[in-house]
Amino acid sequence: MGVTYDTGALVAADRGERRMWVRHRALLAGREVPTVPAPVVAQAWRGGGLQALLARLLVGCDIGALGDQQARSVGSLAARAATTDIVDACAIEGALRRHDLVVSSDEDDLTAIAAAVNRRLEVERP
């Protein structure tokens, strides 16, 4: 099982929340590279030098691209879950495909998306 970071995880890291940084360092020490879908980065990134902590976290992550096939899968998942939150659907689509644990502050919405396709999702708070 791998790990996917949702926007809540990036926000926690950007705020310097100790628990998130302990988790991230432990993953890297265990040679586990967390995945962050590109739309999640776009939702959290505001640019400039004020996000030095977030930039440092992202260096240790695999930024998952959103190609044509995955974009179609995300759109289908969003439709089945009756959600307009494409960023959440993107994070869930990849996590379900890779069987990842998701680190997020939005457990209820994410598990509802997974439930729409009869899948169970493991979510932990950042």
DRENKE-498733 format. One record per residue: residue number from 1; x, y, z of N, C-alpha, C, O in turn. Coordinates in nm, 2 decimals, padded with zeros to 4 digits. Atoms other than C-alpha are relative to their C-alpha. Last residue first. Example, Ala and Ser with C-alpha at 12.3 -4.5 7.8 and 13.67 -1.06 7.14 Angstrom:
R,2,-00.09,-00.11,00.00,01.37,-00.11,00.71,-00.08,00.11,00.08,-00.03,00.22,00.09
R,1,00.09,-00.12,00.00,01.23,-00.45,00.78,00.09,00.12,00.00,00.19,00.12,00.07
REM end
This chain:
R,126,-00.15,-00.05,00.01,-00.25,01.49,00.83,00.05,00.02,00.14,00.17,00.05,00.15
R,125,-00.02,-00.14,-00.01,-00.58,01.29,00.90,00.15,00.04,-00.01,00.24,-00.04,00.04
R,124,-00.06,-00.04,-00.13,-00.59,00.93,00.78,00.01,00.15,00.00,00.04,00.21,-00.11
R,123,-00.04,-00.14,-00.01,-00.81,00.79,00.51,00.05,00.03,00.14,-00.01,-00.01,00.24
R,122,-00.06,-00.02,-00.13,-00.85,00.42,00.41,00.05,00.15,-00.01,00.13,00.18,-00.09
R,121,-00.12,-00.08,00.01,-01.09,00.39,00.11,00.05,00.02,00.14,-00.03,00.06,00.23
R,120,-00.03,-00.05,-00.13,-01.35,00.12,00.06,00.13,00.08,-00.01,00.22,00.03,-00.08
R,119,-00.13,00.02,-00.05,-01.49,00.07,-00.29,00.02,00.06,00.14,-00.05,00.16,00.17
R,118,-00.01,00.12,-00.09,-01.84,00.03,-00.41,00.14,-00.04,00.04,00.18,-00.16,00.04
R,117,-00.04,00.11,00.09,-01.81,00.28,-00.69,00.03,-00.12,00.08,00.10,-00.21,00.04
R,116,00.08,-00.01,00.12,-02.01,00.55,-00.51,00.04,-00.11,-00.10,-00.04,-00.14,-00.19
R,115,00.12,00.09,-00.02,-01.84,00.43,-00.19,-00.09,00.00,-00.12,-00.16,-00.09,-00.14
R,114,-00.04,00.14,00.01,-01.51,00.58,-00.31,-00.12,-00.09,00.01,-00.13,-00.19,-00.07
R,113,-00.03,00.02,00.14,-01.67,00.92,-00.36,00.04,-00.15,-00.03,-00.01,-00.21,-00.12
R,112,00.13,00.00,00.08,-01.83,00.90,-00.02,00.02,-00.02,-00.15,-00.05,-00.09,-00.21
R,111,00.06,00.14,-00.01,-01.50,00.80,00.14,-00.13,-00.01,-00.07,-00.16,-00.12,-00.12
R,110,-00.08,00.10,00.07,-01.34,01.12,00.00,-00.06,-00.14,00.01,-00.06,-00.21,-00.09
R,109,00.02,-00.01,00.15,-01.62,01.35,00.11,00.08,-00.10,-00.08,00.02,-00.15,-00.18
R,108,00.14,00.03,00.03,-01.62,01.22,00.47,-00.03,00.01,-00.15,-00.09,-00.08,-00.21
R,107,00.03,00.15,00.00,-01.24,01.20,00.51,-00.14,-00.03,-00.06,-00.16,-00.11,-00.14
R,106,00.14,00.00,00.06,-01.17,01.57,00.41,-00.05,-00.15,-00.01,-00.10,-00.19,-00.12
R,105,00.09,-00.05,-00.10,-00.86,01.64,00.62,-00.14,-00.01,-00.04,-00.23,00.05,00.03
R,104,00.09,-00.11,00.03,-00.65,01.42,00.40,-00.08,00.05,00.12,-00.09,-00.03,00.22
R,103,-00.02,-00.10,-00.11,-00.38,01.16,00.39,-00.07,00.12,-00.04,-00.04,00.19,-00.13
R,102,00.01,-00.14,00.03,-00.50,00.88,00.16,00.02,00.08,00.13,-00.05,00.06,00.23
R,101,00.06,-00.07,-00.12,-00.39,00.52,00.20,00.00,00.15,-00.05,00.09,00.19,-00.11
R,100,-00.07,-00.09,-00.10,-00.31,00.38,-00.14,-00.09,00.04,00.12,-00.21,00.04,00.11
R,99,00.03,00.06,-00.13,-00.45,00.08,-00.34,00.07,00.08,00.11,00.13,00.02,00.21
R,98,-00.13,00.04,-00.05,-00.28,00.21,-00.66,-00.02,-00.07,00.14,00.08,-00.12,00.19
R,97,-00.08,00.08,00.10,-00.60,00.23,-00.86,00.12,-00.05,00.06,00.16,-00.17,00.03
R,96,00.07,00.13,00.02,-00.81,00.34,-00.56,00.08,-00.09,-00.09,00.09,-00.21,-00.07
R,95,-00.02,00.08,-00.12,-00.55,00.61,-00.47,-00.07,-00.14,-00.01,-00.01,-00.24,00.03
R,94,-00.14,00.06,00.00,-00.54,00.73,-00.83,00.02,-00.08,00.12,00.08,-00.19,00.11
R,93,-00.02,00.09,00.12,-00.92,00.77,-00.86,00.14,-00.07,00.01,00.15,-00.19,-00.01
R,92,00.06,00.13,-00.03,-00.95,00.91,-00.51,00.02,-00.10,-00.11,00.05,-00.21,-00.09
R,91,-00.08,00.06,-00.10,-00.70,01.20,-00.57,-00.06,-00.14,00.03,00.02,-00.23,00.05
R,90,-00.13,00.04,00.05,-00.86,01.28,-00.90,00.08,-00.07,00.11,00.14,-00.17,00.08
R,89,00.01,00.12,00.08,-01.21,01.27,-00.75,00.13,-00.05,-00.06,00.15,-00.17,-00.07
R,88,00.03,00.12,-00.08,-01.11,01.51,-00.48,-00.01,-00.13,-00.08,00.05,-00.23,-00.05
R,87,-00.13,00.02,-00.07,-00.96,01.75,-00.73,-00.01,-00.12,00.09,00.07,-00.20,00.09
R,86,-00.09,00.08,00.08,-01.26,01.71,-00.96,00.13,-00.03,00.07,00.19,-00.13,00.05
R,85,-00.14,-00.03,-00.05,-01.50,01.84,-00.69,00.10,-00.10,-00.07,00.12,-00.21,-00.03
R,84,-00.07,-00.09,00.09,-01.82,01.85,-00.89,00.14,00.03,00.04,00.21,00.10,-00.03
R,83,-00.08,-00.11,-00.05,-01.96,01.54,-00.72,00.05,00.09,-00.11,00.08,00.04,-00.22
R,82,00.08,-00.13,00.00,-02.24,01.31,-00.81,00.07,00.11,00.07,00.01,00.18,00.15
R,81,00.01,-00.04,-00.14,-02.03,01.00,-00.71,-00.09,00.13,00.01,-00.11,00.18,00.12
R,80,00.07,00.11,-00.08,-02.10,00.83,-01.04,-00.01,00.04,00.14,-00.11,00.00,00.21
R,79,00.14,00.01,00.04,-02.03,01.16,-01.23,-00.07,-00.11,00.09,-00.18,-00.08,00.13
R,78,00.08,-00.11,-00.05,-01.71,01.22,-01.03,-00.15,-00.01,-00.04,-00.23,00.03,00.04
R,77,00.02,00.02,-00.15,-01.59,00.87,-01.10,-00.07,00.11,00.06,-00.16,00.09,00.14
R,76,00.10,00.10,-00.02,-01.66,00.91,-01.48,-00.02,-00.02,00.15,-00.13,-00.04,00.20
R,75,00.13,-00.06,00.03,-01.47,01.24,-01.48,-00.11,-00.10,00.02,-00.22,-00.06,00.07
R,74,00.03,-00.10,-00.10,-01.17,01.09,-01.30,-00.14,00.06,-00.02,-00.22,00.07,00.07
R,73,00.04,00.08,-00.11,-01.16,00.79,-01.54,-00.05,00.09,00.12,-00.14,00.06,00.19
R,72,00.13,00.06,00.03,-01.17,01.03,-01.83,-00.05,-00.08,00.11,-00.16,-00.08,00.15
R,71,00.09,-00.11,-00.01,-00.88,01.24,-01.68,-00.14,-00.06,-00.03,-00.24,-00.01,00.03
R,70,00.03,-00.02,-00.14,-00.69,00.91,-01.62,-00.10,00.11,00.01,-00.19,00.10,00.10
R,69,00.07,00.11,-00.05,-00.71,00.82,-01.99,-00.04,00.02,00.15,-00.16,-00.01,00.19
R,68,00.13,00.01,00.06,-00.62,01.17,-02.11,-00.08,-00.12,00.06,-00.19,-00.10,00.10
R,67,00.01,00.03,00.15,-00.33,01.22,-01.88,-00.14,-00.02,-00.04,-00.23,-00.02,00.04
R,66,00.14,00.03,00.04,-00.33,01.38,-01.53,-00.01,-00.01,-00.15,-00.04,00.09,-00.22
R,65,00.06,-00.07,00.11,00.02,01.37,-01.40,-00.14,-00.04,-00.03,-00.18,-00.15,00.02
R,64,00.07,00.08,00.10,00.10,01.24,-01.06,-00.06,00.08,-00.10,-00.15,00.16,-00.08
R,63,00.11,-00.08,00.05,00.36,01.44,-00.87,-00.07,-00.07,-00.11,-00.01,-00.09,-00.22
R,62,00.03,00.02,00.15,00.58,01.19,-00.70,-00.12,00.08,-00.03,-00.23,00.05,00.02
R,61,00.13,00.07,00.04,00.68,01.34,-00.36,00.01,-00.03,-00.15,00.08,00.03,-00.23
R,60,00.00,00.14,-00.04,01.00,01.43,-00.18,-00.12,-00.08,-00.05,-00.14,-00.19,00.00
R,59,-00.13,00.06,00.05,01.05,01.76,-00.36,00.01,-00.15,00.03,00.06,-00.22,-00.05
R,58,00.03,00.05,00.13,00.68,01.84,-00.28,00.13,-00.06,-00.07,00.11,-00.15,-00.16
R,57,00.08,00.13,-00.01,00.75,01.86,00.09,-00.01,-00.06,-00.14,00.01,-00.18,-00.16
R,56,-00.09,00.10,-00.05,01.02,02.13,00.03,-00.07,-00.14,00.01,-00.01,-00.24,-00.02
R,55,-00.09,00.04,00.11,00.79,02.33,-00.19,00.10,-00.11,00.05,00.13,-00.19,-00.03
R,54,00.07,00.09,00.10,00.52,02.31,00.08,00.10,-00.04,-00.12,00.09,-00.15,-00.16
R,53,00.02,00.13,-00.06,00.77,02.44,00.34,-00.08,-00.09,-00.10,-00.04,-00.21,-00.11
R,52,-00.13,00.08,-00.01,00.89,02.72,00.12,-00.02,-00.14,00.06,00.04,-00.23,00.01
R,51,00.04,00.14,-00.01,00.53,02.84,00.05,00.13,-00.09,00.00,00.13,-00.19,-00.07
R,50,00.07,00.02,-00.12,00.58,03.21,00.13,-00.04,-00.15,00.01,-00.08,-00.19,00.12
R,49,-00.09,00.05,-00.11,00.86,03.24,-00.13,-00.08,-00.04,00.13,-00.02,-00.09,00.22
R,48,-00.08,-00.09,-00.08,00.61,03.27,-00.41,00.08,-00.06,00.11,00.06,-00.18,00.13
R,47,-00.13,-00.06,00.06,00.35,03.05,-00.55,00.07,00.09,00.10,00.02,00.12,00.21
R,46,00.03,-00.14,00.03,-00.02,02.99,-00.45,00.13,00.07,-00.05,00.12,00.19,-00.08
R,45,-00.12,-00.09,00.03,00.00,02.61,-00.46,-00.05,00.14,-00.03,-00.14,00.16,-00.11
R,44,-00.07,-00.04,-00.12,-00.27,02.41,-00.28,00.10,00.11,-00.03,00.13,00.19,00.06
R,43,00.10,-00.05,-00.09,-00.53,02.36,-00.56,00.07,00.06,00.12,00.02,00.16,00.18
R,42,00.05,-00.12,00.05,-00.26,02.32,-00.82,-00.10,00.07,00.10,-00.10,00.19,00.11
R,41,-00.10,-00.10,-00.01,-00.08,02.06,-00.62,-00.05,00.14,-00.04,-00.03,00.24,00.02
R,40,-00.01,-00.03,-00.14,-00.40,01.87,-00.58,00.11,00.10,00.02,00.09,00.20,00.10
R,39,00.11,-00.09,-00.03,-00.46,01.89,-00.96,00.00,00.04,00.15,-00.04,00.15,00.19
R,38,-00.02,-00.14,00.05,-00.11,01.74,-01.01,-00.11,00.10,00.03,-00.08,00.21,00.07
R,37,00.05,-00.03,00.13,-00.19,01.43,-00.80,00.02,00.15,-00.04,00.01,00.24,00.05
R,36,00.09,-00.11,-00.01,00.04,01.39,-00.50,-00.05,00.03,-00.14,00.03,00.07,-00.23
R,35,00.05,-00.05,00.13,00.20,01.05,-00.46,-00.09,00.12,00.03,-00.17,00.12,00.12
R,34,00.14,-00.03,00.01,00.40,00.97,-00.15,-00.03,00.06,-00.14,00.05,00.12,-00.20
R,33,00.01,-00.13,00.06,00.75,00.81,-00.20,-00.15,00.03,-00.01,-00.22,-00.04,-00.09
R,32,00.14,-00.01,00.06,00.81,00.53,00.04,-00.02,00.14,-00.05,00.00,00.24,00.02
R,31,-00.01,00.00,00.15,01.18,00.47,00.10,-00.13,-00.01,-00.07,-00.15,-00.07,-00.18
R,30,00.04,00.13,00.04,01.12,00.40,00.47,00.00,-00.03,-00.15,-00.05,-00.13,-00.20
R,29,-00.10,00.08,-00.06,01.31,00.72,00.56,-00.03,-00.15,-00.04,00.07,-00.23,-00.04
R,28,-00.13,-00.01,00.07,01.09,00.90,00.31,00.11,-00.09,00.05,00.18,-00.15,-00.02
R,27,00.02,00.06,00.13,00.77,00.77,00.47,00.13,00.00,-00.08,00.17,-00.10,-00.14
R,26,00.00,00.15,-00.02,00.90,00.85,00.82,-00.02,-00.07,-00.13,00.04,-00.17,-00.16
R,25,-00.14,00.04,-00.02,00.99,01.21,00.70,00.01,-00.15,00.02,00.10,-00.22,-00.03
R,24,-00.07,-00.01,00.13,00.64,01.26,00.57,00.14,-00.05,00.01,00.19,-00.13,-00.08
R,23,00.05,00.10,00.09,00.47,01.13,00.88,00.08,00.00,-00.13,00.12,-00.11,-00.18
R,22,-00.05,00.12,-00.06,00.68,01.35,01.11,-00.04,-00.12,-00.09,00.04,-00.21,-00.12
R,21,-00.14,00.01,00.04,00.61,01.64,00.88,00.07,-00.12,00.06,00.15,-00.18,-00.01
R,20,-00.01,00.02,00.14,00.24,01.59,00.90,00.14,-00.02,-00.04,00.18,-00.11,-00.12
R,19,00.05,00.14,00.03,00.24,01.55,01.28,00.02,-00.03,-00.15,00.06,-00.14,-00.19
R,18,-00.10,00.10,-00.04,00.45,01.87,01.32,-00.04,-00.14,-00.04,00.04,-00.22,-00.09
R,17,00.06,00.09,-00.11,00.22,02.10,01.14,00.09,-00.12,00.02,00.12,-00.20,-00.07
R,16,-00.10,00.04,-00.09,00.44,02.35,00.95,-00.05,-00.10,00.11,00.01,-00.11,00.21
R,15,00.02,-00.07,-00.13,00.15,02.54,00.80,00.11,-00.05,00.10,00.11,00.00,00.21
R,14,-00.03,-00.14,00.02,00.26,02.43,00.45,-00.01,00.08,00.13,00.06,00.18,00.14
R,13,-00.14,-00.01,00.01,00.27,02.07,00.57,00.04,00.14,-00.02,00.14,00.19,00.04
R,12,-00.06,00.03,-00.13,-00.09,02.09,00.69,00.15,00.02,00.00,00.21,00.07,00.09
R,11,00.03,-00.12,-00.09,-00.20,02.26,00.37,00.07,-00.02,00.14,00.13,00.07,00.19
R,10,-00.09,-00.10,00.04,-00.03,01.98,00.17,-00.02,00.13,00.08,00.08,00.20,00.11
R,9,-00.13,00.04,-00.04,-00.21,01.71,00.37,00.10,00.11,-00.04,00.19,00.14,00.04
R,8,-00.01,-00.03,-00.15,-00.54,01.89,00.34,00.14,-00.04,00.05,00.19,00.03,00.14
R,7,-00.03,-00.14,-00.03,-00.49,01.90,-00.04,00.02,00.03,00.15,00.10,00.11,00.19
R,6,00.11,-00.08,00.06,-00.48,01.52,-00.08,00.04,00.15,00.05,00.14,00.17,00.12
R,5,00.03,-00.12,-00.08,-00.16,01.32,-00.02,-00.11,00.08,-00.08,-00.10,00.10,-00.20
R,4,00.03,-00.12,00.08,-00.15,00.97,-00.16,-00.03,00.11,00.09,-00.11,00.10,00.19
R,3,00.06,-00.12,-00.06,00.03,00.69,00.02,-00.03,00.11,-00.10,00.06,00.14,-00.18
R,2,-00.07,-00.12,00.01,00.13,00.34,-00.10,-00.08,00.11,00.08,-00.17,00.08,00.15
R,1,00.08,-00.12,00.00,00.00,00.00,00.00,00.09,00.12,00.00,00.18,00.14,00.08
REM end
